[in-house]
Amino acid sequence: MIPLHPRQYRIVAGAALVGAVIGIAYALVRFSFAWDTMARASIIGGAISGLLVYGELVERAHPFLAALRRLPFALYLLVRTLLRLAAIVTIMLAVRILIPIDDAPFGEGLAFDAVFALVVAALISLVFEIDRLLGQGTLWRLLIGRYHTPRIEARAFLVLDLEGSTAIAARIGPERFLALLDHLTAVMSPAYVAHRGEVYRYVGDATIVSWPLDVAIEDARILRCLADAVGRLVAAREACERRFGVAPSGRAALHAGPVAVGEIGDVKREITFLGDTLNTVSKMEKFAADRSLRGVISGDLLERLTLPPDFGVKDAGTLELPGRAQALPMFALDFRPVAPRRLFRRSG
């Protein structure tokens, strides 16, 4: 069993509970109030819902399972449907053996029940796919109206971009460059998920990852995420050189501060961040590029962190910012990339 973060186990447990309730309701409508029928339906519903949500969460973080998403959509949908159908029928058969119903044929209604469960599974998948398109957690926040009225939040940001991207794009052409960015995004995304980072936006060759500040500094999660993501990038360089003719490397900027968070848009609705914090991290990225530094962190964020053993910092000067009385202290990061593991590694 591939481990998840404790927070994700709560999501699985909640899904199992909802599935059990749906199973009982289905049994009442289709069968009767018999306890054995309702017990069997609740176990089947809970097991199917919990297993499917567990699979969705693992798929986001596990490199092999996430690779399914790289298939053409029709093929991806077919493979997922077959896997879900196999899991649903297996669970149903197992529960029918464990909790038989008196005077009822073993396979009675199995096909109809399996189709019903598959429809429910499709709805679960649809919710996860919408959440994936909008960004992790965005759908839930839109539904509950968390940012319907803008609010100020303290957040930390990691911007990771491709070093020498202009030269690479000119060398391999825009189509292959876009394919390269898509490949690298798939390679590094499990690191963001494992360390509870939220991909805020893709801007050109840069990925902006965000955390609530308290989440980012707990056990230096933002730094561990950086080492994990860069480790995955390093591990992918040989394959990228074979496929694209380039061995990419990344550059990072890390900063934290207050941002205004709120919903924006009409035809296309999204949750957006605004404020000097984002403007600053963008300038930090250029600061690092001008000095050929592979990673910089602001003094504002550094003073809130306890550095992990494999991380070191060195004074890199200051960054002048409009409207700020004092220049922002900058520090160059020195760290050892973490080699990716075959199984999903959870973050504390």
BAKE-185750 format. One record per residue (C-alpha): x, z, y. Coordinates in steps of 0.02 Angstrom, whole numbers, plus 32768, in hexadecimal, padded with zeros to 4 digits. Each point is the difference from the previous one (the first is absolute). Example, Ala and Ser with C-alpha at 12.3 -4.5 7.8 and 13.67 -1.06 7.14 Angstrom:
% BAKE-185750
826781867F1F 80457FDF80AC 
//
This chain:
% BAKE-185750
800080008000 80477FCD80A9 7FFC80958078 7FA87FFD80A8 8008806F8098 7F8E80997FF4 7F967FBA808D 7FE17F647F98 7FCD80667F69 7F77804C806C 7FC37F4F8025 7FFC7FDA7F45 7FA280A27FDD 7F817FD78088 7FE77F517FB8 7FE680497F53 7F7C80788043 7FA37F738058 800B7F977F62 7FB7808E7F99 7F6C800F8078 7FE37F437FF8 8006800A7F42 7F7D808A7FFA 7F8F7FA18078 80137F637F96 7FD480607F61 7F64804B8051 7FC37F568038 80287FA27F60 7FED80827F78 7FBA80B0800B 802280B4802F 805380247F58 809C8069801A 806C7F9A7F8A 7FD57F5E8059 8025804980AC 80A080537FC2 803F7F5E7FB8 7FD27F9D809C 8054807E8074 80A080007F99 80047F437FF9 7FDD7FEF80BB 808080838030 80867FBB7F8D 7FE77F4C8039 7FFD802980BB 809480767FF6 80677F877F98 7FDC7F6C8072 802A805E809F 809E80437FAE 802E7F4D7FD3 7FE27FC580B3 807280888046 80897FDF7F80 7FF57F45801F 802B801B80B7 80A0805C7FD7 80417FC07F5A 806C7F638015 7FC87FAD7F5C 7F46801F801B 800B7FD180B8 80497F5A7FC9 7F527FD37FBF 7FCD7FEA80B6 807E7F738011 7F9A7F947F88 7F887F7D8046 7F61805E802E 7F907FAF7F7B 807E80287F76 801C80AE8046 7F43801F8000 7FF07FC17F4D 808F806D7FC0 7FBB809A8058 7F507FE07FBD 803E7FEF7F4D 806A809E800E 7F6E80618047 7F887FBE7F7D 807880337F76 801280B0804A 7F4380128017 7FD47FCB7F4E 808A806F7FB8 7FBF8099805E 7F4C7FDA7FCD 802C7FED7F48 8069809E8000 7F768069804F 7F7D7FB87F8B 806A803B7F6E 801C80AD804B 7F4C8019803A 7F8B7F9F7F8F 7F467FF88024 7F8C802A7F71 7F9D7F6E7FB8 80537F828076 80667F6C7FBF 80B88010802D 800A7F5E8065 7F538004804E 80047FCF80B8 80BE7FF38002 80047F53804F 7F82802F8088 805980A48025 80A87FA98008 7FBE7F7F807D 7FB5808A806C 80A580607FFD 80607F60802A 7F917FE48098 802280B2803B 80BA7FE37FE1 7FF77F608068 7FB480638090 808C80807FF3 80807F738003 7FAA7FB18096 800F80A28062 80BA800C7FD7 801C7F49802D 7FAB801680A9 806A809B801D 809A7F9B7FD1 7FD27F75807B 7FDD807A808E 809380717FD9 800D809B7F93 7F7E80818034 7FBA7F94808E 7F597FDC7FAD 7FDA80B97FE8 802E802880B4 7F917F738040 7F6E803B7F94 800980B5803B 80237FCB80B5 809C806B800C 80467F96808D 7F5D7FC08049 803280638099 80BA7FED8026 806D80997FE5 80B580318017 806680207F62 80B5802D7FE1 80447F7B7F89 80A77FC77FBB 80307F497FEC 807A7FA17F94 80227F4C8032 80607F9E7F7E 802F7F4D8027 80697F767FB4 80B07FF48044 802F7F528041 7F4F7FBF7FE6 800F7F758082 80987FB57FAB 7FB080127F54 7F607FA98039 80657F71804B 80647FEF7F5F 7F7580007F7D 7F6D7FC28069 7F5E80568036 7FA17FE97F5C 8087804B7F92 802280868083 7F4980357FF9 800A80047F42 809C806C800F 7FA7807C8073 7F6C80087F8A 807680227F6E 805E8089805C 7F5E80518036 7FC980097F4A 80AA80477FD0 8001808D8080 7F47802D800B 800680787F69 807A806B8063 7F8580138090 7F73802F7F88 806D807A7F9F 802E805D809F 7F507FFE804A 802A7F848089 7F777F95804C 802F7F4B8024 7FC07FED80B1 802D7F4C8023 80717F6E7FD5 80507FB8809C 80677F667FDA 808880397F89 7FE280B98025 7F93807D7FA4 7FBD80958061 7FDC80987F94 7FAD809B8046 7FE180B67FD0 7FAC80948054 8097805D8043 7FEB809A7F91 7FF87F917F65 809A7F9D8034 80708096801D 7FCB80617F66 80977FFA7F8D 80447F768072 7F837F887FB0 801D7F778080 80BC7FFF7FDB 7FE580017F44 7F897F6E8014 80857FA08060 8082801E7F78 7F837FCD7F7B 7FCB7F60805B 80B37FCC8025 802F80247F4B 7F797F897FC6 803B7F7E807D 80B4800E7FC2 7FC57FF17F4B 7FA17F61802C 80927FA88057 80437FA97F66 7F547FB97FD4 7FE57FCA80B5 80A77FA68001 7FD07FA07F63 7F527FD58041 80197FEB80BB 80BC7FED8015 8010809D806B 802C80B77FDE 7F95805E8080 802880A6804F 7F95806F806E 800B806280A1 7F9780998028 7FC680638097 7FAB80AA7FF2 7FA6805C808B 7F6E8078801C 7F8D8031808C 7F4D7FFE803F 7F967F627FF0 7F4D7FD7802C 7FA07FD07F61 7F597FA98004 7F927F737FC2 800A7F598059 7FB17F557FEB 7F567FB57FDE 800E7F647F95 809680527FAB 800180BE7FFE 809F80647FE9 805080A78027 808E7FED807B 808A806C804A 80317FF880B7 8080805C806A 80B580118034 8032803C7F52 7FE57F527FB6 80537FAC8095 809580737FE9 80177FDC7F47 7FFC7F468028 808D8018807E 805F80697F81 7FFA7F6F7F87 80567F918081 807A808D8027 803480047F48 80117F437FF7 806E7FF7809B 807780807FB5 7FF97FBD7F4D 7FBA80A57FBF 7F9B7FFC7F60 7F9780958033 7FDF806B809A 7F98809B801A 7FCA804D80A5 803380AE8032 7F46802A8013 7FE37FE47F46 80AA803C7FC3 7FEA80AF8049 7F6280157F98 80527FD17F5B 806F80547F81 80777F7A7FC4 80057FE17F43 80AD80117FB0 801E7F447FF7 7FDE7FE580B9 8076800F8092 7FF17FD780B9 80797FCE8088 7FE87FFD80BB 7FD57F4D8034 7FE7801A80BA 7F5F80038063 7F707F8B8022 7FBF7FF080B2 7F427FF88007 7F917FD78095 7F9E8097803C 806C807C7FA1 806B8071806A 808580187F7C 80467F7D7F8B 7FCE800C7F49 808F803C7F8F 80217F867F72 805580217F59 80407F877F7E 7FC780247F4F 807880027F6E 7FAC800C7F56 800A7FCA7F4C 7F727F8B7FC8 7F9E80427F6B 80027F8F7F69 7F4C7FD97FCD 7FC0804C7F60 7F9A7FA47F80 7F70807A800F 7FA68039809A 805C80908051 7F9380758060 8031805280A3 7FEB80B9801A 
//
